[in-house]
Amino acid sequence: MHIIDCKGLKCPEPVINTKKYLDSIAEGEAQIVVDNQTASENVSKLCKSLGVDFKTENKDGLFYVYAKKQECITCNPMTFDDNLVIFIGKSVLGSGDDKLGEILMKSYMFALSESDKIPKTLIFVNGGVKLTTEGSNVIESLRSLKAKGTEILSCGTCLDFYNLQDKLLIGEISNMYTIIEKMNNGSNMIVL
């Protein structure tokens, strides 16, 4: 049985580490060790979504998820839209506390960069352009996405407004016409 030690890792790392291992094998067993109930529940949900048998156990303050993957000969692979556009209009994810929003955005971008399917285009406007410039805590995730082929566009008017045009670290400066074209030509769009 393969042991995946995820103690001390922040969300979504336990899920990503588990998914990477399960994706790397046709069949086998793994014991995933986490130190909080939320991580245990998230890993369990991943197993369920992948059709992997699992059971959980709480012992000595730790949570164990036992996963058993069996080769599936009749499974149909999922199909994904390869023209996804994600439109990001602020530097935080969600509304409420901005500190929490920063943590959530960093977690979202990391999980997105580790995903098997990546967006074709990321569009950053208004406060979202702060994520592509100096001081951003998501630059490494954006670099990873760009290396995998994601196009990254930042609104030039927005960069000018925030005085950040010379601080752009990733992607290209764009304009509203190009942004509209990308949005119109995307077959699926997520707005954050």
C-alpha positions as CSV (number, residue, x, y, z in Angstrom):
1,M,0.0,0.0,0.0
2,H,1.4,3.4,-1.0
3,I,1.4,6.0,1.7
4,I,0.7,9.7,0.8
5,D,1.6,11.8,3.8
6,C,-0.3,15.1,3.6
7,K,0.0,16.2,7.3
8,G,0.6,19.9,7.5
9,L,-0.4,20.6,3.9
10,K,-2.9,23.4,3.2
11,C,-5.9,23.0,0.9
12,P,-5.9,21.9,-1.9
13,E,-2.5,20.1,-1.7
14,P,-3.8,16.9,-0.1
15,V,-6.4,16.5,-2.9
16,I,-3.8,17.3,-5.6
17,N,-1.2,14.9,-4.2
18,T,-3.8,12.2,-4.0
19,K,-5.1,12.8,-7.5
20,K,-1.6,12.8,-9.0
21,Y,-0.9,9.4,-7.4
22,L,-4.3,7.9,-8.4
23,D,-3.8,9.2,-12.0
24,S,-0.4,7.6,-12.1
25,I,-1.7,4.0,-11.5
26,A,-4.1,1.8,-13.3
27,E,-4.9,0.0,-10.0
28,G,-3.6,-0.2,-6.5
29,E,-4.1,1.0,-2.9
30,A,-3.1,4.1,-1.1
31,Q,-3.3,5.4,2.5
32,I,-3.7,9.1,2.6
33,V,-2.8,10.7,6.0
34,V,-4.1,14.2,6.8
35,D,-4.3,16.1,10.0
36,N,-7.8,17.7,9.8
37,Q,-11.3,16.6,9.0
38,T,-11.8,19.0,6.1
39,A,-8.9,17.5,4.3
40,S,-10.2,14.0,4.9
41,E,-13.6,15.0,3.6
42,N,-12.0,16.6,0.5
43,V,-9.9,13.6,-0.3
44,S,-12.9,11.3,0.2
45,K,-14.9,13.5,-2.2
46,L,-12.1,13.2,-4.8
47,C,-12.1,9.4,-4.5
48,K,-15.9,9.3,-4.9
49,S,-15.7,11.6,-8.0
50,L,-13.0,9.4,-9.5
51,G,-15.0,6.2,-8.8
52,V,-12.3,4.9,-6.4
53,D,-13.4,2.8,-3.4
54,F,-12.4,4.4,-0.1
55,K,-13.0,4.3,3.6
56,T,-11.9,6.7,6.3
57,E,-10.6,6.3,9.8
58,N,-9.8,8.8,12.6
59,K,-7.1,7.6,15.0
60,D,-4.8,9.5,17.4
61,G,-5.8,12.9,16.0
62,L,-5.0,12.0,12.5
63,F,-7.4,11.1,9.6
64,Y,-6.7,8.2,7.3
65,V,-8.3,7.7,3.9
66,Y,-7.8,4.3,2.4
67,A,-8.3,4.3,-1.3
68,K,-8.5,1.3,-3.6
69,K,-8.4,1.9,-7.4
70,Q,-9.3,-0.8,-9.7
71,E,-8.8,-0.8,-13.4
72,C,-11.9,0.2,-15.2
73,I,-12.2,-1.4,-18.7
74,T,-15.6,0.0,-19.6
75,C,-15.2,3.5,-18.3
76,N,-15.7,6.3,-20.7
77,P,-13.2,9.2,-20.3
78,M,-14.8,12.6,-19.6
79,T,-14.7,15.1,-22.4
80,F,-13.8,18.7,-21.6
81,D,-14.3,21.9,-23.4
82,D,-10.9,23.0,-24.8
83,N,-11.9,26.6,-25.2
84,L,-12.5,27.7,-21.6
85,V,-12.0,31.4,-20.8
86,I,-11.7,32.6,-17.2
87,F,-12.4,36.3,-16.6
88,I,-10.9,37.6,-13.4
89,G,-12.0,41.0,-12.3
90,K,-10.5,41.3,-8.8
91,S,-7.4,40.2,-6.9
92,V,-9.3,38.2,-4.3
93,L,-11.7,35.3,-4.6
94,G,-15.2,35.9,-3.3
95,S,-16.5,38.7,-1.2
96,G,-16.2,39.4,2.5
97,D,-12.8,39.4,4.1
98,D,-10.0,40.4,1.7
99,K,-7.3,38.5,3.6
100,L,-9.4,35.3,3.2
101,G,-10.0,36.2,-0.4
102,E,-6.3,36.4,-1.1
103,I,-5.8,33.0,0.5
104,L,-8.6,31.5,-1.6
105,M,-7.4,33.1,-4.8
106,K,-3.9,31.7,-4.2
107,S,-5.4,28.2,-3.5
108,Y,-7.6,28.5,-6.6
109,M,-4.8,29.4,-8.9
110,F,-2.6,26.7,-7.5
111,A,-5.3,24.1,-8.0
112,L,-6.0,25.4,-11.5
113,S,-2.3,25.1,-12.4
114,E,-2.2,21.5,-11.1
115,S,-5.4,20.5,-13.0
116,D,-5.3,18.1,-15.9
117,K,-7.4,20.5,-18.0
118,I,-6.4,24.1,-18.1
119,P,-8.1,27.1,-19.5
120,K,-7.3,28.4,-23.0
121,T,-7.3,32.0,-21.8
122,L,-7.1,33.9,-18.5
123,I,-8.3,37.5,-18.8
124,F,-7.4,39.9,-16.0
125,V,-9.3,43.3,-15.6
126,N,-9.7,45.9,-13.0
127,G,-8.2,44.8,-9.7
128,G,-7.5,41.4,-11.2
129,V,-4.5,42.8,-13.0
130,K,-2.7,43.0,-9.6
131,L,-2.4,39.2,-9.9
132,T,-0.1,39.5,-13.0
133,T,2.2,42.1,-11.6
134,E,5.0,42.5,-9.0
135,G,3.9,41.6,-5.5
136,S,1.4,39.0,-6.6
137,N,1.3,35.7,-4.6
138,V,0.0,33.7,-7.6
139,I,2.8,34.4,-10.1
140,E,4.3,30.8,-9.9
141,S,0.9,29.3,-10.6
142,L,0.4,31.7,-13.5
143,R,3.9,30.7,-14.9
144,S,2.9,27.1,-14.6
145,L,-0.3,27.7,-16.5
146,K,1.5,29.7,-19.2
147,A,4.1,27.0,-19.6
148,K,1.2,24.5,-20.2
149,G,-0.2,26.8,-23.0
150,T,-2.7,29.1,-21.3
151,E,-2.8,32.6,-22.8
152,I,-2.7,35.3,-20.1
153,L,-4.0,38.8,-20.9
154,S,-4.1,41.9,-18.7
155,C,-6.2,44.9,-19.5
156,G,-3.9,47.8,-20.5
157,T,-6.3,50.5,-19.3
158,C,-6.5,48.7,-15.9
159,L,-2.7,48.4,-15.6
160,D,-2.4,52.2,-16.4
161,F,-5.1,53.1,-13.9
162,Y,-3.3,51.2,-11.1
163,N,0.1,52.5,-12.3
164,L,1.3,48.9,-12.9
165,Q,2.1,48.7,-16.6
166,D,5.8,48.6,-16.0
167,K,5.4,46.0,-13.2
168,L,3.7,43.3,-15.4
169,L,5.5,40.0,-14.7
170,I,3.4,37.5,-16.8
171,G,1.3,37.5,-19.9
172,E,0.6,40.2,-22.4
173,I,-1.0,43.7,-22.2
174,S,-4.3,43.6,-24.0
175,N,-7.2,45.9,-24.9
176,M,-11.0,45.7,-24.6
177,Y,-11.5,44.8,-28.2
178,T,-9.3,41.7,-27.9
179,I,-10.8,40.8,-24.5
180,I,-14.3,40.9,-26.1
181,E,-13.1,38.8,-29.0
182,K,-11.6,36.2,-26.6
183,M,-14.8,36.1,-24.6
184,N,-17.1,35.8,-27.7
185,N,-15.0,33.0,-29.1
186,G,-14.7,31.0,-25.9
187,S,-17.2,28.2,-25.8
188,N,-17.3,28.3,-22.0
189,M,-16.5,31.1,-19.6
190,I,-16.0,31.4,-15.8
191,V,-16.2,34.8,-14.2
192,L,-14.4,35.3,-10.9
